[in-house]
Amino acid sequence: MFENFTKTTIKTSGADIVTVTGGKGPPLLLMHGNPFNHLSWHKIAPRLAEEFTVVCTDLRGYGDSSKPPGGGDHSDYSFRAMAQDQVEVMQSLGFKQFYAAGHDRGARVLHRMCLDHGDKVLKAGFMDMLPQHHLLNNVTRQWGKFSWHWFFMIQDYPTPEKMMGADPEFFIKRKLSKTDQGTSFFGPEALADYIRCIKNPDVIHAMCEDYRATFGIDLDMDTADFDAGRRVETPSLILWGAKGGVGRNHNAAEVWSKYATNIVKTATVPSGHYLQEECPDETYDVLRNFFI
């Protein structure tokens, strides 16, 4: 699926990050969401590699990247820690500055990256994500039901780990089946690999630690930054699926206007949450035209 890409594992100060790199041109980092790995970009990364040096990674805790202990406050799975990994990966590849796009959890990593390392991200593409500071301060019954896994996965260890681990394939397929399409639009090889990964108890635990950090240390950081008036200043694209939870239940452009001062473009594609796998052609076009 990543023909002509080079796969390696890059050691950062906090984790070992599986990385695939291919193409030529300006560097473009692509970060996946939950419960995926770098394969979530397999339908568009090779096309982007025709004009960019594309870097796709497994976030710490996901895929085959290492899974450090979360710590008492889960800080080793904070978006700050994940963003630091990604910056160090790009530095190890020789890129002091780069373009970046993130989907879902990867977009949350990118949000923190733009706040902590704003000088390194030249342009930022946020895909089907609203800042957790907004979501967690504006919880609605509708959002809580749709995003049920947020509230399940943050429960104390080992409750969600045990329940997810009892039938991980059922869990991941249930979570991914947000529409009547189910999982039909996922590439068979990619879906099989997502299932392989979630059958690893360490992956399940890391995913839960990721969500626990979101409700704790991540929200604390976000609140402090928001109250201090810190916003994303990086030229930004806000992209979402018109049929997904973001598109149907929120005004994404209005929400993001409170968190970013330089929104260059807003756009939608006719998909649910999984843009690059449901609508790869449209998603490729939007990303390519933004970063070119």
C-alpha positions as CSV (number, residue, x, y, z in Angstrom):
1,M,0.0,0.0,0.0
2,F,3.0,2.3,0.4
3,E,5.0,1.3,-2.6
4,N,8.2,3.3,-3.0
5,F,8.0,4.4,0.7
6,T,10.8,3.6,3.1
7,K,9.7,2.2,6.5
8,T,11.8,2.8,9.6
9,T,11.6,3.2,13.3
10,I,12.8,6.5,14.7
11,K,13.8,6.8,18.3
12,T,12.6,10.1,20.0
13,S,13.2,11.3,23.5
14,G,10.1,9.5,24.6
15,A,9.2,6.7,22.2
16,D,10.1,4.6,19.2
17,I,8.0,5.9,16.3
18,V,7.2,3.8,13.2
19,T,7.6,6.0,10.2
20,V,7.1,5.7,6.4
21,T,8.6,8.2,4.1
22,G,8.3,8.7,0.3
23,G,8.2,11.2,-2.5
24,K,10.0,14.4,-3.2
25,G,9.2,18.0,-2.6
26,P,8.3,20.0,0.5
27,P,7.9,17.9,3.7
28,L,4.4,17.0,4.6
29,L,3.7,15.1,7.9
30,L,0.4,13.1,8.0
31,M,-0.9,12.0,11.5
32,H,-3.7,9.4,11.9
33,G,-6.6,9.2,14.3
34,N,-8.0,6.6,16.7
35,P,-8.0,3.5,16.4
36,F,-5.7,3.6,13.4
37,N,-2.1,3.7,12.3
38,H,-0.2,5.2,9.3
39,L,-2.1,2.9,7.0
40,S,-5.1,5.2,7.2
41,W,-3.4,7.4,4.6
42,H,-2.8,4.6,2.1
43,K,-5.3,5.9,-0.4
44,I,-3.9,9.4,-0.6
45,A,-0.3,9.4,0.6
46,P,1.2,8.0,-2.7
47,R,-0.6,10.7,-4.7
48,L,0.6,13.4,-2.4
49,A,4.1,12.0,-2.7
50,E,4.2,13.0,-6.3
51,E,4.6,16.6,-5.1
52,F,5.6,16.4,-1.5
53,T,8.0,14.4,0.7
54,V,5.3,12.6,2.7
55,V,5.9,11.3,6.2
56,C,3.3,9.1,7.9
57,T,3.8,7.8,11.4
58,D,2.2,5.6,14.0
59,L,1.5,7.9,17.0
60,R,3.0,6.6,20.2
61,G,0.9,3.9,21.6
62,Y,-0.7,3.1,18.2
63,G,0.2,0.6,15.6
64,D,3.7,-0.7,16.0
65,S,5.2,2.4,17.7
66,S,6.3,1.9,21.3
67,K,3.9,2.1,24.2
68,P,5.5,3.8,27.2
69,P,3.8,3.7,30.6
70,G,1.2,6.5,30.9
71,G,2.3,7.7,34.3
72,G,0.1,8.6,37.2
73,D,-1.4,11.6,35.3
74,H,-1.3,9.9,31.9
75,S,1.0,12.6,30.7
76,D,3.1,10.3,28.5
77,Y,0.0,10.1,26.3
78,S,-0.7,13.8,26.3
79,F,-0.9,15.6,23.0
80,R,2.2,17.5,24.1
81,A,4.2,14.3,24.4
82,M,2.8,13.0,21.0
83,A,3.6,16.3,19.3
84,Q,7.1,16.3,20.7
85,D,7.6,12.8,19.1
86,Q,6.5,14.1,15.7
87,V,8.7,17.1,15.8
88,E,11.7,15.0,16.7
89,V,10.8,12.5,13.9
90,M,10.8,15.4,11.3
91,Q,14.0,16.8,12.7
92,S,15.7,13.4,12.5
93,L,14.7,13.3,8.8
94,G,16.3,16.7,8.3
95,F,13.2,18.9,8.3
96,K,13.3,21.8,10.7
97,Q,10.0,23.2,9.2
98,F,7.2,21.3,7.5
99,Y,3.6,21.1,6.5
100,A,1.3,18.9,8.6
101,A,-2.2,17.5,8.5
102,G,-3.9,15.4,11.1
103,H,-7.2,13.5,11.3
104,D,-9.1,13.0,14.5
105,R,-6.5,12.3,17.3
106,G,-3.8,13.3,14.9
107,A,-5.5,16.7,14.5
108,R,-5.4,17.1,18.2
109,V,-1.7,16.3,18.2
110,L,-1.3,19.0,15.5
111,H,-3.3,21.5,17.5
112,R,-0.9,21.1,20.4
113,M,2.1,21.1,18.0
114,C,1.0,24.5,16.6
115,L,0.8,25.9,20.1
116,D,4.1,24.4,21.4
117,H,6.1,24.5,18.1
118,G,4.4,27.1,16.0
119,D,7.7,28.1,14.3
120,K,8.1,24.6,12.9
121,V,4.6,24.1,11.3
122,L,4.4,26.1,8.0
123,K,0.7,25.2,7.3
124,A,-1.7,23.0,9.3
125,G,-4.6,21.0,8.1
126,F,-7.1,20.0,10.8
127,M,-9.4,17.2,9.6
128,D,-12.8,16.4,11.2
129,M,-11.8,17.6,14.6
130,L,-13.1,20.2,17.0
131,P,-10.8,21.3,19.9
132,Q,-11.5,19.2,23.0
133,H,-11.5,22.4,25.1
134,H,-14.7,23.4,23.3
135,L,-16.2,19.9,23.3
136,L,-15.6,19.1,27.0
137,N,-17.0,22.5,28.1
138,N,-20.1,22.2,25.9
139,V,-21.1,18.5,26.4
140,T,-24.5,17.8,24.9
141,R,-26.7,14.7,25.1
142,Q,-26.4,14.3,21.3
143,W,-22.6,14.5,21.3
144,G,-22.3,12.3,24.3
145,K,-24.3,9.5,22.7
146,F,-22.5,9.8,19.3
147,S,-19.0,9.9,20.9
148,W,-19.8,7.3,23.6
149,H,-16.3,5.8,23.4
150,W,-14.8,9.0,24.9
151,F,-16.6,8.5,28.2
152,F,-16.1,4.7,28.2
153,M,-12.3,4.7,27.5
154,I,-11.5,7.2,30.2
155,Q,-12.8,5.0,33.0
156,D,-10.2,3.8,35.5
157,Y,-7.9,0.9,34.6
158,P,-8.6,-2.0,34.0
159,T,-12.4,-1.6,33.2
160,P,-12.3,-0.5,29.6
161,E,-9.2,-2.5,28.8
162,K,-10.8,-5.7,30.0
163,M,-14.1,-5.1,28.2
164,M,-12.4,-4.0,24.9
165,G,-9.9,-6.9,25.2
166,A,-12.7,-9.4,25.6
167,D,-13.6,-9.0,21.9
168,P,-11.4,-6.4,20.3
169,E,-12.5,-7.1,16.7
170,F,-16.1,-6.5,17.7
171,F,-15.2,-3.3,19.5
172,I,-13.2,-1.8,16.6
173,K,-15.8,-2.7,14.0
174,R,-18.6,-1.3,16.2
175,K,-16.7,1.9,16.8
176,L,-15.9,2.4,13.1
177,S,-19.5,1.6,11.9
178,K,-20.8,5.2,12.3
179,T,-23.1,5.0,9.2
180,D,-25.0,2.4,7.3
181,Q,-21.9,1.8,5.2
182,G,-20.3,0.1,8.2
183,T,-16.7,-0.6,7.4
184,S,-17.2,-1.3,3.7
185,F,-15.1,1.7,2.5
186,F,-12.0,0.7,4.4
187,G,-9.3,-1.0,2.4
188,P,-9.3,-4.7,3.4
189,E,-5.6,-4.8,4.1
190,A,-5.8,-1.6,6.2
191,L,-8.8,-2.8,8.2
192,A,-7.1,-6.2,8.8
193,D,-4.1,-4.3,10.2
194,Y,-6.2,-2.1,12.5
195,I,-7.8,-5.3,13.8
196,R,-4.3,-6.9,14.3
197,C,-3.1,-3.9,16.3
198,I,-6.1,-3.7,18.6
199,K,-5.8,-7.3,19.5
200,N,-2.6,-6.3,21.3
201,P,-3.5,-5.5,25.0
202,D,-0.8,-2.9,25.1
203,V,-2.4,-1.0,22.2
204,I,-5.8,-1.1,24.0
205,H,-4.2,0.3,27.1
206,A,-2.4,3.0,25.3
207,M,-5.6,4.1,23.5
208,C,-7.3,4.4,26.9
209,E,-4.4,6.3,28.3
210,D,-4.7,8.7,25.3
211,Y,-8.3,9.4,26.2
212,R,-7.6,9.7,29.9
213,A,-5.0,12.3,29.2
214,T,-7.5,14.2,27.1
215,F,-9.9,14.7,30.0
216,G,-7.1,15.6,32.4
217,I,-3.7,17.0,31.6
218,D,-4.6,18.0,28.0
219,L,-7.7,19.9,29.1
220,D,-5.7,21.6,31.8
221,M,-3.1,22.8,29.2
222,D,-5.8,23.9,26.8
223,T,-7.7,25.8,29.5
224,A,-4.6,27.6,30.6
225,D,-3.7,28.5,26.9
226,F,-7.3,29.6,26.1
227,D,-7.6,31.7,29.2
228,A,-4.2,33.3,28.4
229,G,-5.4,34.2,24.8
230,R,-3.1,31.8,23.1
231,R,-4.4,30.7,19.7
232,V,-3.1,28.8,16.7
233,E,-1.4,31.4,14.5
234,T,-0.3,28.9,11.8
235,P,-2.0,29.3,8.4
236,S,-4.8,26.7,8.8
237,L,-7.2,24.5,6.9
238,I,-10.4,23.3,8.7
239,L,-11.7,20.3,6.8
240,W,-14.6,18.1,7.8
241,G,-17.0,15.5,6.5
242,A,-20.4,16.9,5.7
243,K,-22.1,13.6,6.8
244,G,-20.2,13.1,10.0
245,G,-20.8,14.2,13.6
246,V,-18.8,17.4,13.1
247,G,-20.7,18.3,9.9
248,R,-24.1,17.4,11.2
249,N,-24.0,18.6,14.8
250,H,-21.6,21.6,14.9
251,N,-20.6,24.8,13.1
252,A,-17.0,23.9,12.7
253,A,-15.9,27.2,11.2
254,E,-17.4,29.2,14.1
255,V,-15.9,26.9,16.7
256,W,-12.5,27.0,15.2
257,S,-12.6,30.8,14.9
258,K,-12.2,30.9,18.7
259,Y,-9.0,28.8,18.6
260,A,-7.2,29.9,15.5
261,T,-6.4,33.4,14.2
262,N,-5.3,32.5,10.6
263,I,-7.8,30.2,9.1
264,V,-7.0,30.3,5.4
265,K,-9.6,27.9,4.2
266,T,-12.6,25.9,5.4
267,A,-13.9,23.0,3.3
268,T,-16.1,19.9,3.4
269,V,-16.1,16.6,1.6
270,P,-19.2,14.3,1.2
271,S,-18.1,11.8,3.8
272,G,-18.7,10.8,7.4
273,H,-15.8,11.0,9.9
274,Y,-13.2,9.0,7.9
275,L,-12.5,11.4,5.2
276,Q,-9.4,10.0,3.6
277,E,-10.8,6.5,3.5
278,E,-14.4,7.4,2.5
279,C,-13.7,10.2,0.0
280,P,-10.0,9.9,-0.9
281,D,-10.2,11.8,-4.2
282,E,-12.0,14.8,-2.7
283,T,-9.8,14.8,0.4
284,Y,-6.6,14.6,-1.7
285,D,-7.7,17.5,-3.8
286,V,-8.4,19.7,-0.8
287,L,-5.1,18.9,0.9
288,R,-3.1,19.1,-2.2
289,N,-4.5,22.5,-3.1
290,F,-4.0,23.9,0.4
291,F,-0.4,22.8,0.8
292,I,0.8,23.3,-2.8
